[in-house]
Amino acid sequence: MSQDAASNQVVVTDIRMPFGSMVVFMVKWAVAAIPALLILMIIGALFSTLVVGLLFSAAIGSRSLLTSQVPTASAPAATRESRPNNGPPETAAYLPRVSLVGIRVEDSLTGKGVFGEVKNNGDRALSKIEVTIYCLGRDKKPVFEKTYTPVLVGPFSFGDEAQPLKPGYSRKFGVRLDDAPSDWSGDVDVKITAVTFADTKGGA
C-alpha cells in the first residue's frame, strides 16, 4: 500500500438503515449514556459538597473570631449598668425619683409573673416608664431579662397606659414570665431603666 493510499480519508455523508434497526440503535445509545450521566452527577455532587464545606468552615472561623473580640450581651454587670445611662442626662438623673413598690413573683394561669407598682416621686409627669426585670439564677446572677412599659403614652396606647403618670401617682403592673429559662431560680431584680417626660411640667 502506497503512502498516498494510506492517507486517504473517508467521509460519511449518509447512513441508511431500516427504521427498526435505527430505533434499536438509539435505545442502545441512550442506555449507554446513563452511566456517563451518573458519573457526571456524582462528580458534581462531590464538588458542591466540597465548596459548601469550605464556605461553612470560613463562616464559622469568622464568627468565632468576632465572638472572641466582642463581649457578649449576657454579661450581667454590663447589662445592668449600661441600660439606665441611656437617654439625656436629665432623664437619667430623674430615675432615682421613680420607685418600685410591692414587687413580688406569683403564679398565674400561664405560669409565673412579676407584679408590683411604679410610683412617680418627682415633680414631672412621665409619658413613659420602662421597667427591666432580671431573672436570677441560683448564684444570684441574671440568666434572663425582660423589659416592660407600665406607662407608655402613644397613638396605640389605651386605658391607664395611655395616661401620663403625674407626680405622686402610682400605677400597678403585671408581667408574664412564662418564657423565662429553666435555670431561673424564681428570684428577680427589678429596676427602672428609662423614663420620658410628658410635655407639661407638674402634671398632664
C-alpha positions in Angstrom: 0.0 0.0 0.0 1.4 3.3 -1.1 1.7 6.4 1.2 -1.0 8.2 -0.8 -3.4 5.3 -0.3 -2.7 5.2 3.5 -3.5 8.9 3.8 -6.9 8.7 2.1 -9.8 9.8 4.2 -13.3 8.5 4.2 -16.2 10.9 4.6 -19.6 9.5 5.6 -22.4 11.6 4.1 -25.3 9.5 4.9 -26.4 6.3 6.8 -29.3 4.3 5.5 -30.6 1.6 7.8 -34.1 0.1 8.5 -36.3 2.0 10.8 -36.4 -0.8 13.3 -32.6 -1.1 13.4 -32.4 2.7 13.9 -34.8 2.5 16.9 -32.7 -0.3 18.5 -29.5 1.7 17.9 -30.9 4.9 19.5 -32.1 2.9 22.5 -28.7 1.3 22.9 -27.2 4.8 22.6 -29.4 6.2 25.4 -28.8 3.2 27.7 -25.0 3.6 27.1 -25.3 7.3 28.1 -26.8 6.6 31.5 -23.6 5.5 33.3 -21.8 8.6 31.9 -24.6 10.8 33.3 -24.5 9.2 36.7 -20.7 9.7 36.8 -21.1 13.4 36.0 -23.8 13.8 38.7 -21.6 12.1 41.3 -18.7 14.4 40.4 -20.9 17.5 40.6 -22.3 16.4 44.0 -18.8 15.9 45.4 -17.7 19.2 44.1 -20.7 21.0 45.5 -20.2 19.4 48.9 -16.5 20.4 48.9 -17.4 24.0 48.1 -20.2 24.2 50.7 -17.9 22.7 53.3 -15.1 25.3 52.6 -17.6 28.2 52.8 -19.1 26.9 56.0 -15.7 26.5 57.6 -14.8 30.0 56.6 -18.0 31.4 58.1 -17.6 29.5 61.4 -14.0 30.8 61.6 -15.1 34.4 61.1 -17.9 34.1 63.6 -15.6 32.6 66.2 -13.1 35.5 65.7 -15.9 38.1 66.1 -17.2 36.4 69.2 -13.8 36.3 70.8 -13.3 40.0 70.2 -16.8 41.4 71.1 -18.1 41.0 74.7 -21.4 39.1 74.9 -24.6 40.9 75.8 -25.4 38.4 78.6 -22.7 39.8 81.0 -24.8 40.8 84.0 -22.7 43.8 85.0 -22.6 45.4 81.6 -26.3 44.9 81.1 -27.5 46.2 84.4 -25.2 49.3 84.4 -25.5 50.4 80.7 -29.3 50.5 80.4 -30.0 53.2 83.0 -27.4 55.5 81.4 -29.2 55.6 78.0 -31.0 58.9 77.1 -30.4 62.5 78.1 -28.7 63.3 81.4 -31.9 65.0 82.6 -33.9 61.8 82.4 -31.1 59.7 83.8 -31.0 61.9 86.8 -34.7 61.5 87.3 -34.5 57.7 87.6 -34.0 57.6 91.4 -37.2 59.6 91.8 -39.3 56.7 90.3 -39.7 53.9 92.8 -41.0 50.3 92.7 -43.4 49.2 95.3 -44.6 45.7 96.3 -42.6 43.7 93.8 -43.4 40.0 94.1 -43.4 36.9 92.0 -46.7 35.0 91.8 -48.2 32.1 89.9 -50.7 32.8 87.2 -52.8 30.7 84.8 -50.0 30.7 82.3 -47.1 30.4 84.7 -45.1 32.8 86.9 -45.3 36.5 86.7 -43.9 39.7 88.3 -46.4 42.1 89.9 -45.9 45.5 91.6 -46.3 49.2 91.2 -44.3 52.1 89.9 -44.6 55.5 91.7 -43.6 58.9 90.5 -41.9 60.6 93.5 -40.7 63.6 91.4 -42.2 66.8 90.1 -42.5 65.9 86.4 -45.3 64.0 84.7 -43.9 61.0 82.9 -45.2 59.8 79.5 -43.1 56.6 79.6 -41.6 54.4 82.2 -39.5 51.4 81.3 -39.1 48.6 83.8 -36.5 45.8 83.3 -36.9 42.5 85.1 -33.8 40.4 85.6 -34.5 36.7 86.3 -31.8 35.5 88.7 -30.1 32.1 88.8 -29.1 30.2 91.9 -25.9 32.3 92.0 -28.0 35.5 92.1 -26.8 36.5 88.6 -29.1 37.3 85.8 -30.0 34.5 83.4 -32.8 36.3 81.5 -34.2 39.8 81.3 -37.5 41.3 80.0 -38.5 44.9 79.6 -42.0 46.3 80.1 -43.6 49.8 80.0 -46.3 50.2 82.5 -46.6 53.8 81.4 -46.5 54.4 77.6 -48.3 57.4 76.1 -48.6 56.9 72.3 -51.0 56.7 69.4 -51.5 52.9 70.0 -51.8 53.1 73.8 -55.1 52.5 75.6 -56.6 52.5 79.1 -54.4 53.6 82.0 -51.2 53.1 80.0 -52.3 56.0 77.7 -52.3 58.5 80.5 -49.0 60.1 81.8 -48.1 59.3 85.4 -48.4 62.5 87.4 -46.2 63.5 90.3 -47.1 61.5 93.4 -49.2 59.0 91.4 -48.7 55.2 91.3 -49.6 52.5 88.7 -49.8 48.8 89.1 -48.4 46.4 86.6 -48.0 42.7 85.9 -45.6 40.9 83.6 -45.8 37.3 82.5 -42.5 35.3 82.7 -43.6 32.1 81.0 -40.7 32.4 78.6 -38.0 32.5 81.3 -35.4 29.7 81.1 -35.4 26.6 83.2 -32.3 27.7 85.2 -34.3 30.7 86.7 -34.4 30.2 90.5 -37.6 32.2 90.9 -36.0 35.3 92.2 -36.0 38.6 90.3 -34.3 42.0 90.4 -36.5 44.8 89.0 -35.2 48.2 88.1 -36.4 51.4 86.5 -34.2 51.7 83.4 -35.7 54.6 81.4 -38.2 57.4 81.7 -39.6 60.1 79.3 -41.1 63.4 80.4 -44.6 64.4 79.4 -45.0 67.8 77.6 -46.3 69.6 80.6 -44.5 70.1 83.9 -46.0 69.2 87.2 -49.0 67.5 85.6 -50.7 66.2 82.4 
